[in-house]
């Protein structure tokens, strides 16, 4: 006995009957396709939200850095005004010394009672320390691997048996250096295929694997955000993707903690 569904359509005002027979298997297949599409759409929306959260975190770090630079500018402006006040004070002292009294000790004693307590050497030291701190923060952020290496979706997370993060991306999608540093390897390795490794200050080394090709040479210095390679399917790989690793002081760590 065939498992069929019969659908009859009778137009209003007509005696003609249109009959359609549909196999139950096709209906089940159509239902499964709809369910699978809904699941894939849900996964895509979830991954897209996850990437947006990571980008928002990066933007917050950039905003904090810009706020620090703005405060530094206000700090310099305030001390410039303070220098102007002391320049005016010196002029007043000269005028008083010239026209009102020849006793400089008496004039100095009057000015000292009303002057702001200020030591120029301390101001210079504070300026130097603050500038050094801002420069240090800039240098640290430059070699800190806190950006995404490729525009794609995480297809496999870090685990004990998978010491890195896989990004599903289109073939030949550009791969970016996540921090500034020196290229210490650019070639092929077993299982990983074409690989690029970059050594950063502070004990960080980043590794980019399964590439189609690379655009840098061993020994060259690359800047943060610079294109160093392209997504591929080399080595032990079942599809185009980027395998990304971070090594800190010789130990592999979870890259997702640094995005």
C-alpha positions as CSV (number, residue, x, y, z in Angstrom):
1,X,0.0,0.0,0.0
2,X,1.5,3.4,-1.0
3,X,1.8,6.0,1.7
4,X,0.3,8.9,-0.2
5,X,-1.6,12.1,0.8
6,X,-4.4,13.1,-1.6
7,X,-5.2,16.8,-2.0
8,X,-8.4,17.8,-3.9
9,X,-9.1,21.3,-4.9
10,X,-12.6,22.3,-6.1
11,X,-12.8,25.9,-7.4
12,X,-15.9,27.8,-6.3
13,X,-18.7,27.6,-8.9
14,X,-17.0,24.8,-10.8
15,X,-17.5,21.0,-10.9
16,X,-13.9,20.4,-12.0
17,X,-11.9,18.7,-9.3
18,X,-8.1,19.0,-9.2
19,X,-6.4,16.0,-7.5
20,X,-2.8,15.9,-6.2
21,X,-1.0,13.0,-4.6
22,X,2.0,13.6,-2.5
23,X,4.3,10.9,-1.1
24,X,4.5,11.0,2.7
25,X,8.3,10.7,2.4
26,X,8.5,14.1,0.5
27,X,6.5,15.8,3.3
28,X,8.9,14.4,6.0
29,X,11.9,15.4,3.9
30,X,10.6,19.0,3.5
31,X,9.9,19.2,7.3
32,X,13.5,18.1,8.1
33,X,14.9,20.7,5.7
34,X,12.9,23.5,7.4
35,X,14.1,22.4,10.8
36,X,17.7,22.1,9.7
37,X,17.6,25.6,8.1
38,X,16.1,27.0,11.4
39,X,18.9,25.4,13.4
40,X,21.6,26.8,11.1
41,X,20.1,30.2,11.2
42,X,20.1,30.1,15.0
43,X,23.7,29.1,15.1
44,X,24.6,31.9,12.7
45,X,22.8,34.6,14.8
46,X,24.5,33.3,17.9
47,X,28.0,33.4,16.4
48,X,27.3,36.9,14.9
49,X,26.3,38.1,18.4
50,X,29.4,36.6,19.9
51,X,31.7,38.4,17.4
52,X,29.8,41.7,18.0
53,X,30.5,41.4,21.8
54,X,34.2,40.8,21.1
55,X,34.3,43.8,18.9
56,X,32.6,45.9,21.5
57,X,35.2,44.9,24.0
58,X,38.0,46.1,21.6
59,X,36.2,49.4,21.0
60,X,35.9,50.0,24.8
61,X,39.7,49.5,25.1
62,X,40.3,52.0,22.3
63,X,37.9,54.5,24.0
64,X,39.7,54.1,27.3
65,X,43.0,54.8,25.6
66,X,41.6,57.9,23.9
67,X,40.3,59.1,27.2
68,X,43.8,58.7,28.7
69,X,45.3,60.8,25.9
70,X,42.7,63.5,26.4
71,X,43.4,63.7,30.1
72,X,47.1,64.0,29.3
73,X,46.4,67.0,27.0
74,X,44.4,68.7,29.7
75,X,47.2,68.0,32.2
76,X,49.7,69.7,29.8
77,X,47.4,72.6,29.2
78,X,46.9,73.2,33.0
79,X,50.7,73.3,33.6
80,X,51.2,75.7,30.6
81,X,48.7,78.1,32.3
82,X,50.6,77.7,35.5
83,X,53.9,78.6,33.8
84,X,52.2,81.7,32.4
85,X,51.1,82.7,36.0
86,X,54.7,82.4,37.2
87,X,56.0,84.4,34.2
88,X,53.6,87.2,35.1
89,X,54.7,87.0,38.7
90,X,58.3,87.5,37.6
91,X,57.3,90.5,35.6
92,X,55.4,92.0,38.6
93,X,58.4,91.4,40.8
94,X,60.7,93.2,38.4
95,X,58.2,96.2,38.2
96,X,58.0,96.4,42.0
97,X,61.7,96.2,42.3
98,X,62.2,99.0,39.8
99,X,59.5,101.5,40.7
100,X,58.4,101.0,44.3
101,X,61.2,99.8,46.4
102,X,64.8,98.9,45.9
103,X,64.8,96.4,48.8
104,X,64.4,93.1,46.9
105,X,64.2,91.1,50.1
106,X,61.1,93.1,51.3
107,X,59.4,92.6,47.9
108,X,60.2,88.9,47.9
109,X,58.7,88.5,51.3
110,X,55.5,90.2,50.2
111,X,55.2,87.9,47.1
112,X,56.0,84.8,49.1
113,X,53.0,85.3,51.3
114,X,50.6,85.1,48.3
115,X,52.4,82.8,45.9
116,X,51.1,79.3,45.0
117,X,53.3,76.6,46.4
118,X,55.1,75.2,43.4
119,X,58.4,73.5,42.6
120,X,59.4,73.5,39.0
121,X,61.6,70.4,39.3
122,X,58.6,68.4,40.6
123,X,56.5,69.6,37.7
124,X,59.1,68.5,35.2
125,X,59.4,65.1,36.9
126,X,55.6,64.6,36.9
127,X,55.4,65.5,33.2
128,X,58.2,63.0,32.5
129,X,56.6,60.2,34.5
130,X,53.2,60.7,33.0
131,X,54.6,60.7,29.4
132,X,56.6,57.6,30.1
133,X,53.4,55.8,31.4
134,X,51.4,56.8,28.3
135,X,54.3,55.6,26.0
136,X,54.5,52.3,27.9
137,X,50.8,51.7,27.6
138,X,50.9,52.4,23.9
139,X,53.9,50.0,23.4
140,X,52.2,47.3,25.5
141,X,48.9,47.5,23.5
142,X,50.9,47.4,20.3
143,X,52.5,44.0,21.2
144,X,49.4,42.6,23.0
145,X,47.5,40.1,20.7
146,X,44.0,41.3,21.5
147,X,42.4,41.6,18.0
148,X,40.8,39.0,15.7
149,X,43.2,37.5,13.2
150,X,40.6,37.1,10.4
151,X,37.0,38.0,9.6
152,X,35.1,34.8,10.2
153,X,33.2,32.6,12.6
154,X,34.7,30.4,15.3
155,X,34.1,26.9,14.2
156,X,36.2,25.1,16.9
157,X,37.2,26.3,20.4
158,X,40.3,25.8,22.4
159,X,40.5,22.5,24.2
160,X,43.0,20.1,25.8
161,X,43.3,18.2,22.5
162,X,43.0,21.3,20.3
163,X,45.5,24.0,21.4
164,X,44.0,26.8,19.4
165,X,40.9,28.4,17.9
166,X,39.6,27.6,14.3
167,X,37.9,30.4,12.3
168,X,35.7,29.3,9.4
169,X,36.4,31.9,6.6
170,X,36.4,32.2,2.9
171,X,39.3,30.9,0.9
172,X,42.1,33.5,0.5
173,X,40.5,35.8,3.1
174,X,43.3,38.0,4.5
175,X,44.9,37.1,7.8
176,X,46.0,39.9,10.1
177,X,48.9,40.1,12.6
178,X,47.1,40.4,16.0
179,X,50.1,42.3,17.5
180,X,53.3,43.8,16.3
181,X,56.4,41.6,16.2
182,X,59.1,39.8,14.3
183,X,58.3,36.9,11.9
184,X,60.2,33.9,13.2
185,X,58.8,31.3,10.8
186,X,57.1,31.3,7.4
187,X,56.8,27.9,5.7
188,X,55.2,24.5,5.9
189,X,54.9,22.2,9.0
190,X,53.4,18.6,9.3
191,X,49.6,18.6,9.8
192,X,49.5,22.4,10.1
193,X,50.3,23.0,6.4
194,X,51.5,26.5,5.5
195,X,52.3,28.4,8.8
196,X,53.4,31.9,9.9
197,X,54.7,32.5,13.4
198,X,55.3,36.0,14.9
199,X,57.3,36.7,18.1
200,X,56.1,39.6,20.2
201,X,57.6,41.3,23.2
202,X,56.5,40.2,26.6
203,X,56.8,36.4,25.9
204,X,53.9,36.2,23.3
205,X,54.2,34.2,20.1
206,X,51.2,33.9,17.7
207,X,50.8,31.1,15.1
208,X,48.6,31.1,12.0
209,X,48.1,27.7,10.2
210,X,46.4,26.0,7.2
211,X,47.2,29.1,5.1
212,X,47.0,29.2,1.3
213,X,50.0,31.5,1.1
214,X,51.9,34.1,3.2
215,X,52.9,37.7,2.3
216,X,55.8,38.1,4.8
217,X,59.3,36.7,5.2
218,X,61.2,35.3,8.1
219,X,63.0,38.1,10.0
220,X,60.7,40.9,8.9
221,X,58.9,43.1,11.4
222,X,55.1,43.4,11.0
223,X,52.8,45.9,12.5
224,X,49.6,45.1,14.4
225,X,46.7,44.7,11.9
226,X,49.0,44.2,8.9
227,X,48.1,41.5,6.4
228,X,50.6,38.6,6.8
229,X,48.9,35.7,5.0
230,X,45.6,34.3,3.5
231,X,43.2,31.7,4.6
232,X,43.7,28.3,3.0
233,X,43.1,24.5,3.3
234,X,46.7,23.1,3.6
235,X,47.9,20.4,5.9
236,X,45.5,18.2,7.9
237,X,42.4,20.3,7.0
238,X,38.9,19.4,5.8
239,X,37.9,22.9,4.6
240,X,39.1,26.5,4.3
241,X,39.7,27.9,7.7
242,X,42.4,29.5,9.9
243,X,43.9,27.7,12.9
244,X,45.1,30.4,15.4
245,X,47.3,29.8,18.5
246,X,48.9,32.0,21.2
247,X,52.0,30.8,23.1
248,X,52.9,32.7,26.3
249,X,56.3,32.0,27.8
250,X,56.4,28.6,26.0
251,X,52.9,27.5,27.0
252,X,49.9,27.4,24.7
253,X,47.0,29.5,26.1
254,X,43.3,30.0,25.1
255,X,43.3,32.8,22.4
256,X,39.7,33.7,23.2
257,X,40.8,35.2,26.5
258,X,42.7,37.9,24.6
259,X,40.1,39.0,22.0
